[in-house]
Amino acid sequence: MSQFQVKVKSNFNSKSKKIEKGLEVTLLSNETSAPNLMSRGKKEIKNAFKNNFGVEIEDMYISSSYFEIKKLN
């Protein structure tokens, strides 16, 4: 398993919740490379933010414009 840090790069509103720049989660993935923002990785990111902060992020915001992903190990 690999560990990744997913950090919000710019402020946005998703489902009437303000998502602030700098908000970050750490997630574990079976993937060895960074989560793909176009497929299963998108779901992992959404679930991590929902589980940690109780916010639902719409699919259209899960992109490299709004998120920075860094592999930790």
PDB file of N, CA, C and O in Angstrom:
ATOM      1  N   MET A   1       0.832  -1.186   0.000  1.00  0.00           N
ATOM      2  CA  MET A   1       0.000   0.000   0.000  1.00  0.00           C
ATOM      3  C   MET A   1       0.874   1.246   0.000  1.00  0.00           C
ATOM      4  O   MET A   1       1.946   1.282   0.603  1.00  0.00           O
ATOM      5  N   SER A   2       0.390   2.244  -0.682  1.00  0.00           N
ATOM      6  CA  SER A   2       1.084   3.526  -0.734  1.00  0.00           C
ATOM      7  C   SER A   2       0.267   4.585  -0.009  1.00  0.00           C
ATOM      8  O   SER A   2      -0.960   4.504   0.065  1.00  0.00           O
ATOM      9  N   GLN A   3       0.965   5.570   0.520  1.00  0.00           N
ATOM     10  CA  GLN A   3       0.325   6.648   1.255  1.00  0.00           C
ATOM     11  C   GLN A   3       0.494   7.948   0.459  1.00  0.00           C
ATOM     12  O   GLN A   3       1.580   8.254  -0.032  1.00  0.00           O
ATOM     13  N   PHE A   4      -0.612   8.711   0.342  1.00  0.00           N
ATOM     14  CA  PHE A   4      -0.603   9.948  -0.420  1.00  0.00           C
ATOM     15  C   PHE A   4      -1.192  11.087   0.396  1.00  0.00           C
ATOM     16  O   PHE A   4      -2.097  10.888   1.208  1.00  0.00           O
ATOM     17  N   GLN A   5      -0.669  12.272   0.169  1.00  0.00           N
ATOM     18  CA  GLN A   5      -1.221  13.484   0.758  1.00  0.00           C
ATOM     19  C   GLN A   5      -1.969  14.204  -0.362  1.00  0.00           C
ATOM     20  O   GLN A   5      -1.412  14.462  -1.430  1.00  0.00           O
ATOM     21  N   VAL A   6      -3.240  14.527  -0.103  1.00  0.00           N
ATOM     22  CA  VAL A   6      -4.060  15.237  -1.074  1.00  0.00           C
ATOM     23  C   VAL A   6      -4.413  16.579  -0.451  1.00  0.00           C
ATOM     24  O   VAL A   6      -5.039  16.632   0.607  1.00  0.00           O
ATOM     25  N   LYS A   7      -4.010  17.662  -1.108  1.00  0.00           N
ATOM     26  CA  LYS A   7      -4.154  19.004  -0.551  1.00  0.00           C
ATOM     27  C   LYS A   7      -4.924  19.904  -1.519  1.00  0.00           C
ATOM     28  O   LYS A   7      -4.697  19.876  -2.729  1.00  0.00           O
ATOM     29  N   VAL A   8      -5.838  20.701  -0.964  1.00  0.00           N
ATOM     30  CA  VAL A   8      -6.609  21.646  -1.767  1.00  0.00           C
ATOM     31  C   VAL A   8      -5.705  22.828  -2.158  1.00  0.00           C
ATOM     32  O   VAL A   8      -5.074  23.446  -1.301  1.00  0.00           O
ATOM     33  N   LYS A   9      -5.653  23.134  -3.472  1.00  0.00           N
ATOM     34  CA  LYS A   9      -4.795  24.201  -3.982  1.00  0.00           C
ATOM     35  C   LYS A   9      -5.486  25.563  -4.018  1.00  0.00           C
ATOM     36  O   LYS A   9      -4.818  26.592  -3.907  1.00  0.00           O
ATOM     37  N   SER A  10      -6.810  25.588  -4.170  1.00  0.00           N
ATOM     38  CA  SER A  10      -7.534  26.865  -4.216  1.00  0.00           C
ATOM     39  C   SER A  10      -8.934  26.689  -3.653  1.00  0.00           C
ATOM     40  O   SER A  10      -9.497  25.597  -3.711  1.00  0.00           O
ATOM     41  N   ASN A  11      -9.493  27.755  -3.112  1.00  0.00           N
ATOM     42  CA  ASN A  11     -10.823  27.717  -2.515  1.00  0.00           C
ATOM     43  C   ASN A  11     -11.893  27.420  -3.565  1.00  0.00           C
ATOM     44  O   ASN A  11     -11.775  27.841  -4.715  1.00  0.00           O
ATOM     45  N   PHE A  12     -12.946  26.687  -3.159  1.00  0.00           N
ATOM     46  CA  PHE A  12     -14.114  26.472  -4.015  1.00  0.00           C
ATOM     47  C   PHE A  12     -15.293  26.063  -3.132  1.00  0.00           C
ATOM     48  O   PHE A  12     -15.109  25.675  -1.979  1.00  0.00           O
ATOM     49  N   ASN A  13     -16.493  26.152  -3.679  1.00  0.00           N
ATOM     50  CA  ASN A  13     -17.706  25.731  -2.981  1.00  0.00           C
ATOM     51  C   ASN A  13     -18.213  24.456  -3.633  1.00  0.00           C
ATOM     52  O   ASN A  13     -18.311  24.372  -4.857  1.00  0.00           O
ATOM     53  N   SER A  14     -18.534  23.468  -2.814  1.00  0.00           N
ATOM     54  CA  SER A  14     -19.065  22.208  -3.304  1.00  0.00           C
ATOM     55  C   SER A  14     -20.243  21.814  -2.439  1.00  0.00           C
ATOM     56  O   SER A  14     -20.102  21.615  -1.233  1.00  0.00           O
ATOM     57  N   LYS A  15     -21.413  21.701  -3.064  1.00  0.00           N
ATOM     58  CA  LYS A  15     -22.647  21.339  -2.356  1.00  0.00           C
ATOM     59  C   LYS A  15     -22.866  22.239  -1.148  1.00  0.00           C
ATOM     60  O   LYS A  15     -23.117  21.770  -0.038  1.00  0.00           O
ATOM     61  N   SER A  16     -22.765  23.532  -1.389  1.00  0.00           N
ATOM     62  CA  SER A  16     -23.006  24.584  -0.382  1.00  0.00           C
ATOM     63  C   SER A  16     -22.006  24.593   0.773  1.00  0.00           C
ATOM     64  O   SER A  16     -22.262  25.219   1.802  1.00  0.00           O
ATOM     65  N   LYS A  17     -20.885  23.915   0.620  1.00  0.00           N
ATOM     66  CA  LYS A  17     -19.827  23.923   1.635  1.00  0.00           C
ATOM     67  C   LYS A  17     -18.599  24.580   1.035  1.00  0.00           C
ATOM     68  O   LYS A  17     -18.231  24.306  -0.107  1.00  0.00           O
ATOM     69  N   LYS A  18     -17.961  25.457   1.818  1.00  0.00           N
ATOM     70  CA  LYS A  18     -16.737  26.102   1.341  1.00  0.00           C
ATOM     71  C   LYS A  18     -15.551  25.200   1.644  1.00  0.00           C
ATOM     72  O   LYS A  18     -15.336  24.802   2.789  1.00  0.00           O
ATOM     73  N   ILE A  19     -14.795  24.886   0.624  1.00  0.00           N
ATOM     74  CA  ILE A  19     -13.593  24.073   0.754  1.00  0.00           C
ATOM     75  C   ILE A  19     -12.416  25.040   0.682  1.00  0.00           C
ATOM     76  O   ILE A  19     -12.229  25.724  -0.324  1.00  0.00           O
ATOM     77  N   GLU A  20     -11.629  25.095   1.746  1.00  0.00           N
ATOM     78  CA  GLU A  20     -10.561  26.078   1.872  1.00  0.00           C
ATOM     79  C   GLU A  20      -9.216  25.561   1.351  1.00  0.00           C
ATOM     80  O   GLU A  20      -8.884  24.384   1.493  1.00  0.00           O
ATOM     81  N   LYS A  21      -8.472  26.455   0.757  1.00  0.00           N
ATOM     82  CA  LYS A  21      -7.100  26.169   0.327  1.00  0.00           C
ATOM     83  C   LYS A  21      -6.288  25.696   1.534  1.00  0.00           C
ATOM     84  O   LYS A  21      -6.380  26.279   2.614  1.00  0.00           O
ATOM     85  N   GLY A  22      -5.500  24.647   1.352  1.00  0.00           N
ATOM     86  CA  GLY A  22      -4.655  24.132   2.430  1.00  0.00           C
ATOM     87  C   GLY A  22      -5.251  22.935   3.157  1.00  0.00           C
ATOM     88  O   GLY A  22      -4.535  22.214   3.853  1.00  0.00           O
ATOM     89  N   LEU A  23      -6.571  22.714   3.002  1.00  0.00           N
ATOM     90  CA  LEU A  23      -7.207  21.549   3.625  1.00  0.00           C
ATOM     91  C   LEU A  23      -6.594  20.293   3.015  1.00  0.00           C
ATOM     92  O   LEU A  23      -6.465  20.199   1.794  1.00  0.00           O
ATOM     93  N   GLU A  24      -6.217  19.333   3.846  1.00  0.00           N
ATOM     94  CA  GLU A  24      -5.553  18.143   3.301  1.00  0.00           C
ATOM     95  C   GLU A  24      -5.970  16.875   4.026  1.00  0.00           C
ATOM     96  O   GLU A  24      -6.376  16.899   5.188  1.00  0.00           O
ATOM     97  N   VAL A  25      -5.858  15.777   3.311  1.00  0.00           N
ATOM     98  CA  VAL A  25      -6.097  14.455   3.868  1.00  0.00           C
ATOM     99  C   VAL A  25      -4.949  13.555   3.461  1.00  0.00           C
ATOM    100  O   VAL A  25      -4.254  13.816   2.478  1.00  0.00           O
ATOM    101  N   THR A  26      -4.759  12.508   4.217  1.00  0.00           N
ATOM    102  CA  THR A  26      -3.805  11.463   3.870  1.00  0.00           C
ATOM    103  C   THR A  26      -4.621  10.228   3.554  1.00  0.00           C
ATOM    104  O   THR A  26      -5.512   9.856   4.318  1.00  0.00           O
ATOM    105  N   LEU A  27      -4.327   9.598   2.450  1.00  0.00           N
ATOM    106  CA  LEU A  27      -5.074   8.390   2.106  1.00  0.00           C
ATOM    107  C   LEU A  27      -4.134   7.260   1.746  1.00  0.00           C
ATOM    108  O   LEU A  27      -3.020   7.470   1.266  1.00  0.00           O
ATOM    109  N   LEU A  28      -4.618   6.053   1.993  1.00  0.00           N
ATOM    110  CA  LEU A  28      -3.892   4.844   1.627  1.00  0.00           C
ATOM    111  C   LEU A  28      -4.514   4.279   0.365  1.00  0.00           C
ATOM    112  O   LEU A  28      -5.735   4.282   0.213  1.00  0.00           O
ATOM    113  N   SER A  29      -3.688   3.800  -0.528  1.00  0.00           N
ATOM    114  CA  SER A  29      -4.181   3.260  -1.786  1.00  0.00           C
ATOM    115  C   SER A  29      -3.392   2.013  -2.155  1.00  0.00           C
ATOM    116  O   SER A  29      -2.214   1.880  -1.824  1.00  0.00           O
ATOM    117  N   ASN A  30      -4.058   1.117  -2.839  1.00  0.00           N
ATOM    118  CA  ASN A  30      -3.376  -0.073  -3.350  1.00  0.00           C
ATOM    119  C   ASN A  30      -2.523   0.271  -4.562  1.00  0.00           C
ATOM    120  O   ASN A  30      -1.663  -0.513  -4.965  1.00  0.00           O
ATOM    121  N   GLU A  31      -2.757   1.437  -5.139  1.00  0.00           N
ATOM    122  CA  GLU A  31      -2.002   1.892  -6.297  1.00  0.00           C
ATOM    123  C   GLU A  31      -0.595   2.321  -5.867  1.00  0.00           C
ATOM    124  O   GLU A  31      -0.405   2.805  -4.751  1.00  0.00           O
ATOM    125  N   THR A  32       0.370   2.146  -6.736  1.00  0.00           N
ATOM    126  CA  THR A  32       1.735   2.571  -6.421  1.00  0.00           C
ATOM    127  C   THR A  32       2.012   3.982  -6.903  1.00  0.00           C
ATOM    128  O   THR A  32       2.954   4.625  -6.442  1.00  0.00           O
ATOM    129  N   SER A  33       1.184   4.472  -7.840  1.00  0.00           N
ATOM    130  CA  SER A  33       1.338   5.849  -8.309  1.00  0.00           C
ATOM    131  C   SER A  33       0.184   6.691  -7.768  1.00  0.00           C
ATOM    132  O   SER A  33      -0.781   6.153  -7.224  1.00  0.00           O
ATOM    133  N   ALA A  34       0.285   7.997  -7.916  1.00  0.00           N
ATOM    134  CA  ALA A  34      -0.728   8.912  -7.380  1.00  0.00           C
ATOM    135  C   ALA A  34      -2.115   8.552  -7.901  1.00  0.00           C
ATOM    136  O   ALA A  34      -2.258   8.110  -9.041  1.00  0.00           O
ATOM    137  N   PRO A  35      -3.138   8.742  -7.067  1.00  0.00           N
ATOM    138  CA  PRO A  35      -4.507   8.438  -7.513  1.00  0.00           C
ATOM    139  C   PRO A  35      -4.849   9.184  -8.792  1.00  0.00           C
ATOM    140  O   PRO A  35      -4.574  10.376  -8.928  1.00  0.00           O
ATOM    141  N   ASN A  36      -5.441   8.477  -9.706  1.00  0.00           N
ATOM    142  CA  ASN A  36      -5.837   9.044 -10.988  1.00  0.00           C
ATOM    143  C   ASN A  36      -7.063   9.933 -10.760  1.00  0.00           C
ATOM    144  O   ASN A  36      -8.065   9.472 -10.213  1.00  0.00           O
ATOM    145  N   LEU A  37      -6.993  11.179 -11.169  1.00  0.00           N
ATOM    146  CA  LEU A  37      -8.089  12.111 -10.957  1.00  0.00           C
ATOM    147  C   LEU A  37      -9.261  11.876 -11.909  1.00  0.00           C
ATOM    148  O   LEU A  37     -10.263  12.587 -11.834  1.00  0.00           O
ATOM    149  N   MET A  38      -9.154  10.908 -12.787  1.00  0.00           N
ATOM    150  CA  MET A  38     -10.218  10.661 -13.756  1.00  0.00           C
ATOM    151  C   MET A  38     -10.992   9.374 -13.497  1.00  0.00           C
ATOM    152  O   MET A  38     -11.979   9.128 -14.189  1.00  0.00           O
ATOM    153  N   SER A  39     -10.600   8.547 -12.544  1.00  0.00           N
ATOM    154  CA  SER A  39     -11.281   7.267 -12.369  1.00  0.00           C
ATOM    155  C   SER A  39     -11.411   6.897 -10.902  1.00  0.00           C
ATOM    156  O   SER A  39     -11.955   7.665 -10.109  1.00  0.00           O
ATOM    157  N   ARG A  40     -10.913   5.725 -10.541  1.00  0.00           N
ATOM    158  CA  ARG A  40     -11.042   5.209  -9.181  1.00  0.00           C
ATOM    159  C   ARG A  40     -10.396   6.124  -8.152  1.00  0.00           C
ATOM    160  O   ARG A  40     -10.877   6.216  -7.023  1.00  0.00           O
ATOM    161  N   GLY A  41      -9.338   6.787  -8.514  1.00  0.00           N
ATOM    162  CA  GLY A  41      -8.673   7.717  -7.608  1.00  0.00           C
ATOM    163  C   GLY A  41      -9.593   8.847  -7.174  1.00  0.00           C
ATOM    164  O   GLY A  41      -9.508   9.330  -6.045  1.00  0.00           O
ATOM    165  N   LYS A  42     -10.474   9.265  -8.080  1.00  0.00           N
ATOM    166  CA  LYS A  42     -11.436  10.320  -7.771  1.00  0.00           C
ATOM    167  C   LYS A  42     -12.334   9.881  -6.621  1.00  0.00           C
ATOM    168  O   LYS A  42     -12.627  10.668  -5.721  1.00  0.00           O
ATOM    169  N   LYS A  43     -12.763   8.642  -6.651  1.00  0.00           N
ATOM    170  CA  LYS A  43     -13.633   8.105  -5.589  1.00  0.00           C
ATOM    171  C   LYS A  43     -12.873   8.024  -4.260  1.00  0.00           C
ATOM    172  O   LYS A  43     -13.434   8.331  -3.209  1.00  0.00           O
ATOM    173  N   GLU A  44     -11.607   7.615  -4.300  1.00  0.00           N
ATOM    174  CA  GLU A  44     -10.792   7.549  -3.088  1.00  0.00           C
ATOM    175  C   GLU A  44     -10.649   8.929  -2.448  1.00  0.00           C
ATOM    176  O   GLU A  44     -10.731   9.064  -1.227  1.00  0.00           O
ATOM    177  N   ILE A  45     -10.436   9.941  -3.266  1.00  0.00           N
ATOM    178  CA  ILE A  45     -10.285  11.308  -2.765  1.00  0.00           C
ATOM    179  C   ILE A  45     -11.598  11.797  -2.165  1.00  0.00           C
ATOM    180  O   ILE A  45     -11.610  12.365  -1.073  1.00  0.00           O
ATOM    181  N   LYS A  46     -12.701  11.578  -2.875  1.00  0.00           N
ATOM    182  CA  LYS A  46     -14.015  11.986  -2.360  1.00  0.00           C
ATOM    183  C   LYS A  46     -14.298  11.332  -1.014  1.00  0.00           C
ATOM    184  O   LYS A  46     -14.746  11.997  -0.080  1.00  0.00           O
ATOM    185  N   ASN A  47     -14.040  10.038  -0.913  1.00  0.00           N
ATOM    186  CA  ASN A  47     -14.300   9.311   0.330  1.00  0.00           C
ATOM    187  C   ASN A  47     -13.410   9.805   1.472  1.00  0.00           C
ATOM    188  O   ASN A  47     -13.867   9.908   2.610  1.00  0.00           O
ATOM    189  N   ALA A  48     -12.163  10.106   1.182  1.00  0.00           N
ATOM    190  CA  ALA A  48     -11.244  10.578   2.219  1.00  0.00           C
ATOM    191  C   ALA A  48     -11.713  11.909   2.804  1.00  0.00           C
ATOM    192  O   ALA A  48     -11.684  12.086   4.022  1.00  0.00           O
ATOM    193  N   PHE A  49     -12.142  12.841   1.963  1.00  0.00           N
ATOM    194  CA  PHE A  49     -12.621  14.128   2.458  1.00  0.00           C
ATOM    195  C   PHE A  49     -13.951  13.981   3.198  1.00  0.00           C
ATOM    196  O   PHE A  49     -14.195  14.666   4.191  1.00  0.00           O
ATOM    197  N   LYS A  50     -14.797  13.095   2.714  1.00  0.00           N
ATOM    198  CA  LYS A  50     -16.080  12.874   3.397  1.00  0.00           C
ATOM    199  C   LYS A  50     -15.850  12.241   4.769  1.00  0.00           C
ATOM    200  O   LYS A  50     -16.466  12.661   5.749  1.00  0.00           O
ATOM    201  N   ASN A  51     -14.981  11.246   4.855  1.00  0.00           N
ATOM    202  CA  ASN A  51     -14.719  10.564   6.125  1.00  0.00           C
ATOM    203  C   ASN A  51     -14.001  11.452   7.135  1.00  0.00           C
ATOM    204  O   ASN A  51     -14.279  11.373   8.332  1.00  0.00           O
ATOM    205  N   ASN A  52     -13.080  12.296   6.669  1.00  0.00           N
ATOM    206  CA  ASN A  52     -12.295  13.137   7.575  1.00  0.00           C
ATOM    207  C   ASN A  52     -12.995  14.432   7.973  1.00  0.00           C
ATOM    208  O   ASN A  52     -12.881  14.878   9.115  1.00  0.00           O
ATOM    209  N   PHE A  53     -13.723  15.041   7.023  1.00  0.00           N
ATOM    210  CA  PHE A  53     -14.283  16.367   7.280  1.00  0.00           C
ATOM    211  C   PHE A  53     -15.797  16.446   7.107  1.00  0.00           C
ATOM    212  O   PHE A  53     -16.399  17.475   7.411  1.00  0.00           O
ATOM    213  N   GLY A  54     -16.411  15.382   6.628  1.00  0.00           N
ATOM    214  CA  GLY A  54     -17.855  15.387   6.440  1.00  0.00           C
ATOM    215  C   GLY A  54     -18.324  16.235   5.272  1.00  0.00           C
ATOM    216  O   GLY A  54     -19.485  16.644   5.236  1.00  0.00           O
ATOM    217  N   VAL A  55     -17.452  16.506   4.322  1.00  0.00           N
ATOM    218  CA  VAL A  55     -17.829  17.298   3.148  1.00  0.00           C
ATOM    219  C   VAL A  55     -17.848  16.412   1.905  1.00  0.00           C
ATOM    220  O   VAL A  55     -16.987  15.553   1.713  1.00  0.00           O
ATOM    221  N   GLU A  56     -18.853  16.651   1.072  1.00  0.00           N
ATOM    222  CA  GLU A  56     -18.942  15.930  -0.192  1.00  0.00           C
ATOM    223  C   GLU A  56     -18.423  16.831  -1.291  1.00  0.00           C
ATOM    224  O   GLU A  56     -18.887  17.959  -1.460  1.00  0.00           O
ATOM    225  N   ILE A  57     -17.472  16.333  -2.024  1.00  0.00           N
ATOM    226  CA  ILE A  57     -16.877  17.111  -3.107  1.00  0.00           C
ATOM    227  C   ILE A  57     -17.421  16.591  -4.433  1.00  0.00           C
ATOM    228  O   ILE A  57     -17.375  15.395  -4.723  1.00  0.00           O
ATOM    229  N   GLU A  58     -17.935  17.521  -5.225  1.00  0.00           N
ATOM    230  CA  GLU A  58     -18.490  17.151  -6.520  1.00  0.00           C
ATOM    231  C   GLU A  58     -17.374  16.739  -7.475  1.00  0.00           C
ATOM    232  O   GLU A  58     -16.261  17.261  -7.412  1.00  0.00           O
ATOM    233  N   ASP A  59     -17.685  15.803  -8.353  1.00  0.00           N
ATOM    234  CA  ASP A  59     -16.701  15.269  -9.299  1.00  0.00           C
ATOM    235  C   ASP A  59     -16.004  16.352 -10.113  1.00  0.00           C
ATOM    236  O   ASP A  59     -14.810  16.250 -10.398  1.00  0.00           O
ATOM    237  N   MET A  60     -16.746  17.386 -10.485  1.00  0.00           N
ATOM    238  CA  MET A  60     -16.148  18.413 -11.356  1.00  0.00           C
ATOM    239  C   MET A  60     -15.001  19.165 -10.696  1.00  0.00           C
ATOM    240  O   MET A  60     -14.200  19.792 -11.390  1.00  0.00           O
ATOM    241  N   TYR A  61     -14.903  19.116  -9.361  1.00  0.00           N
ATOM    242  CA  TYR A  61     -13.828  19.810  -8.660  1.00  0.00           C
ATOM    243  C   TYR A  61     -12.596  18.933  -8.433  1.00  0.00           C
ATOM    244  O   TYR A  61     -11.535  19.440  -8.068  1.00  0.00           O
ATOM    245  N   ILE A  62     -12.725  17.654  -8.641  1.00  0.00           N
ATOM    246  CA  ILE A  62     -11.581  16.773  -8.402  1.00  0.00           C
ATOM    247  C   ILE A  62     -10.719  16.755  -9.664  1.00  0.00           C
ATOM    248  O   ILE A  62     -10.889  15.937 -10.568  1.00  0.00           O
ATOM    249  N   SER A  63      -9.783  17.710  -9.671  1.00  0.00           N
ATOM    250  CA  SER A  63      -8.887  17.876 -10.819  1.00  0.00           C
ATOM    251  C   SER A  63      -7.584  18.489 -10.330  1.00  0.00           C
ATOM    252  O   SER A  63      -7.482  18.934  -9.187  1.00  0.00           O
ATOM    253  N   SER A  64      -6.617  18.507 -11.191  1.00  0.00           N
ATOM    254  CA  SER A  64      -5.321  19.086 -10.824  1.00  0.00           C
ATOM    255  C   SER A  64      -5.413  20.597 -10.630  1.00  0.00           C
ATOM    256  O   SER A  64      -4.490  21.198 -10.081  1.00  0.00           O
ATOM    257  N   SER A  65      -6.497  21.220 -11.066  1.00  0.00           N
ATOM    258  CA  SER A  65      -6.690  22.656 -10.842  1.00  0.00           C
ATOM    259  C   SER A  65      -6.975  22.949  -9.370  1.00  0.00           C
ATOM    260  O   SER A  65      -6.637  24.021  -8.867  1.00  0.00           O
ATOM    261  N   TYR A  66      -7.597  21.996  -8.687  1.00  0.00           N
ATOM    262  CA  TYR A  66      -8.007  22.209  -7.298  1.00  0.00           C
ATOM    263  C   TYR A  66      -7.222  21.390  -6.273  1.00  0.00           C
ATOM    264  O   TYR A  66      -7.195  21.737  -5.092  1.00  0.00           O
ATOM    265  N   PHE A  67      -6.582  20.306  -6.719  1.00  0.00           N
ATOM    266  CA  PHE A  67      -5.906  19.420  -5.780  1.00  0.00           C
ATOM    267  C   PHE A  67      -4.459  19.153  -6.180  1.00  0.00           C
ATOM    268  O   PHE A  67      -4.124  19.078  -7.362  1.00  0.00           O
ATOM    269  N   GLU A  68      -3.617  19.013  -5.167  1.00  0.00           N
ATOM    270  CA  GLU A  68      -2.226  18.628  -5.349  1.00  0.00           C
ATOM    271  C   GLU A  68      -2.051  17.289  -4.640  1.00  0.00           C
ATOM    272  O   GLU A  68      -2.462  17.134  -3.490  1.00  0.00           O
ATOM    273  N   ILE A  69      -1.450  16.336  -5.317  1.00  0.00           N
ATOM    274  CA  ILE A  69      -1.269  14.996  -4.745  1.00  0.00           C
ATOM    275  C   ILE A  69       0.223  14.709  -4.655  1.00  0.00           C
ATOM    276  O   ILE A  69       0.969  14.879  -5.619  1.00  0.00           O
ATOM    277  N   LYS A  70       0.640  14.265  -3.462  1.00  0.00           N
ATOM    278  CA  LYS A  70       2.054  13.952  -3.240  1.00  0.00           C
ATOM    279  C   LYS A  70       2.155  12.580  -2.596  1.00  0.00           C
ATOM    280  O   LYS A  70       1.441  12.287  -1.637  1.00  0.00           O
ATOM    281  N   LYS A  71       3.038  11.740  -3.117  1.00  0.00           N
ATOM    282  CA  LYS A  71       3.277  10.427  -2.543  1.00  0.00           C
ATOM    283  C   LYS A  71       4.176  10.579  -1.323  1.00  0.00           C
ATOM    284  O   LYS A  71       5.204  11.254  -1.386  1.00  0.00           O
ATOM    285  N   LEU A  72       3.787   9.948  -0.205  1.00  0.00           N
ATOM    286  CA  LEU A  72       4.536  10.087   1.040  1.00  0.00           C
ATOM    287  C   LEU A  72       5.538   8.956   1.274  1.00  0.00           C
ATOM    288  O   LEU A  72       6.537   9.158   1.964  1.00  0.00           O
ATOM    289  N   ASN A  73       5.291   7.781   0.718  1.00  0.00           N
ATOM    290  CA  ASN A  73       6.240   6.677   0.922  1.00  0.00           C
ATOM    291  C   ASN A  73       6.456   5.892  -0.359  1.00  0.00           C
ATOM    292  O   ASN A  73       7.222   4.929  -0.371  1.00  0.00           O
TER     293      ASN A  73
END
